[in-house]
Amino acid sequence: MVVPEDYGRAQSNKPVMIVKRCSSAADLHMKQQPIDEQKEIPDDQIIKKLPNGHALCIIKRTRVKGFCVECIIRKGEVENYKKTLPKIVTFCPKCPGGRWFCEPCFDRLH
């Protein structure tokens, strides 16, 4: 695999965020997008919103699912932890990397 020389670098002085674009579970694409050009999340996708800007949001594309980051940290030492953890479709867009959170972990950490 050849990595371009400018991979991961911003094209300008604006801060950038890596955004995952998924057309299918097997086809993940990474795209750089300046933060001030990102679109707001629609209100029908927000489950909980906090005054500090963090929000628990749901992904409408139900084919894209993940595991709660905090549950993985807590149960990651157990063998086959991915078989015991439920897959979720909720995340916090304000957390670094748009971390996946289940509702109890989101409440506890925010």
Secondary structure, DSSP 8 states (H G I E B T S, - for coil): ----TTTT--SSSS-EEEEEEEEETTEEEEEEEEGGG-----GGGEEEE-TTS-EEEE-S-TT--B--HHHHHHHTTSTTHHHHS--B-EE-TTSTT--B--HHHHHHH-
